[in-house]
Amino acid sequence: MMKVWVVYPLRVAFASVPAALIVSALAITFLPPSVSFWVSGAVSAFSAFLFVAYAWGRHAGGLLVAPAIALLFCMNIFPLLWSFGLSFFHYRANRLAPPRFAGLHYYEKVLSDPVVWDRLQVTAKMVVLTVSLQMVIGFLLAMLFAKQFPLRRVLLILVLTPMMLSFVAVGAFFRYYYEPTFGLVSQAVRVFTGEPYVLLQSAAGATAGIVFADAWMWSPFVMLLVLAGLVSVPKYLYEAASIDRISHWRRFWSITFPYVRSLLMLALLFRTIEAFKLFDVVFLLTEGGPGTSTETIAVYVYRVSFQYFKTSESAALAYILLFTVIVLTNLYLYFANKRNRT
Amino acid sequence: MADTEKKSLADRLGLKVHSGVGNAGWGRTLFAGVISFVYFFPVLWIILTAFKTHNDALAIPPKFIFTPTLENFVSVFSRAYSAGAVAQDTGFALYFFNSVFIAGTSVFLALAIGTLAAFGFSRYPLRGNDTYLFIILTTRMLPAIVVIIPIFLMFRVAGLSGTYIGVILLYTAFNLPFTVWMMKSFFDELSPDVEDAARIDGSSDRRVFFKICLPQVKAGLAATAVFGLILTWNEFLFALLLTGVDTRTVPVAMAQTIGGDIGVRWGLLAAIETLFLIPVIVVTFILQNHLLRGVTFGTVKR
């Protein structure tokens, strides 16, 4: 005898797809947009729900997972598909004109646009600088905090605070510190040179300023990961090393480092993905200037979509960005799994 | 057992074991203290600026010793917009409430939905389990800018932009991936024996979940909630584009207080940030031990 669960929901799920399509089509034709949106949203969520419930079959698991999948579908996957669709149409979010089909026009345009390549280069430069600085500072901080000492907990909190600040505060206050007349940096330099120091007005200075602020904010993150690696090294290895009278240098490279390496990779990937999306700090600190020398790709996409309102172009651009991030995420998962296995 | 047998060979030989970990004395405290102070200095300066008058904040050379004033904290909530005018309510009380309300509700929702999902993923794995989990993780790794255009359009069509429901739903989705991954890692760690025993005794699935599994992951729930709170608390881009006048959160309101370079009231801005930072610092201090697990989505365990 076949169980009801096995046959029944799948048939219902498949039947729900055309039903959902018809209902949403009717809703879009006859109802005002603000209502039809909800109708079609609810119908497609319900249909997705049925499929997920089936995927877990007889288990209650499907019902457990379905709400989460449904919400993510509405708030992430659906907008994602929408913007994928938009990237093939001529469309501007601030005009009433209906979308016209454009094919691969925008992808061609974006990929052959020297401006985009320039922004990608700026981003790459920023990512390399900030991530490598974070790795070094984070590693050194972790070495410092690896041992137990009095007041360690309190001092650790002091170092971790930058990570907890809001981006707005970091952006705004680093602008305050870099300010030529009353900023702290400028005043400190003036003690030695006698001249006010203008940091954010040259391309190199602005890049350095952003990199410094970002690295300051996120080095504690690298520190946390490295700390976990340092603590996980079994003590007997160090004992064996001291019995064999191995040099400090060799002990570091052949005992400590291998334990930290995988976590360091994890930190590297996590920070690269995040740094690739660098938006808030740049936007608040320099707004991409001077000129466009610090305009990262994320800031550029923001400008294209919300200042020039070239919605389709920004959608195509965003997809190229997304592709890169997915590749990075895959790498991240590969390393995460590798670590869990060992 | 005799104590000598527990001692390692190195100890018995009287060799000094150099390792990265272990105990260090007050000397290390002093050194770490100096480094931490330098590292913490920009934050300290923000806090100091919050207690300065406008002139002190712009003083050349910078003032380390000054008469502290609470004027800035008062003017966060009510101030005169032009000289001589009557002090007006700035609405910051509302913005603080919004931040707390939006972050709180969305974290609670994400926790409710995400914990169920994590339990499903952990206990009823099926073909395609990893794919679902991967998709969930990818949604968190997306540059916000990719989804923000369609969400912006979607919210405009649905009349959701500027409402609490819209932002809360969005933040719930924003917190979900993290919640699912983290709670799954906690559920995976539980010993299945107790559950099996309960099942054999005739407990239903629901009873197993609520009476056996959930109490065991209390610490995980707390840690997840707090990380969700921190993530949502400081979120800026979505809040900037999708909140209205009445639903604005503190980071957006703070960004709007900035304005030009010279005209900025740094003391005021510092006061806002100081107030905004207190809850996060307190919570971080309490949950320091779970911190690592939180920032890495539960993939790294201590």
Interface residues (C-beta under 8 A of the other chain):
Chain A: P33 S34 F37 W38 G41 A55 W56 G57 H59 A60 G61 G62 L63 L64 V65 P67 A68 I69 L71 L72 C74 M75 N76 I77 F78 P79 L80 W82 S83 L86 A93 L141 M143 L144 F145 A146 K147 Q148 F149 P150 L151 R152 R153 L155 L156 I157 L158 V159 L160 T161 P162 M164 L165 S166 F167 V168 A169 A172 F173 F174 R175 Y176 Y177 E179 T181 F182 L184 Q187 W216 F221 L224 L225 L227 A228 L230 V231 V233 K235 Y236 Y238 E239 A240 A241 S242 I243 H248 R251 T256 L263 L266 F270 I273 F276 K277 F279 D280 L284 A298 V301 Y302 S305 F306 T311 S314 A315 A318 Y319 L321 L322 V325 I326 L328 T329 Y332 L333 A336 R339 N340
Chain B: S8 L9 A10 L13 L15 K16 V17 H18 S19 G20 V21 G22 N23 A24 G25 W26 R28 T29 F31 A32 G33 I35 S36 F37 Y39 F40 P42 V43 W45 I46 L58 A59 I60 P61 P62 I113 G114 L116 A117 F119 G120 F121 R123 Y124 L126 G128 Y132 F134 I135 I136 L137 T138 T139 M141 L142 P143 A144 I145 V146 V147 I148 I149 P150 I151 F152 L153 M154 V157 A158 G159 L169 L170 T172 A173 F174 L176 P177 V180 D205 I230 W233 N234 F236 L237 L241 V250 P251 M254 A255 I258 D261 V264 W266 L269 A270 E273 F276 L277 V280 I281 T284 F285 Q288 L291 L292 V295 T296 T299 V300 R302
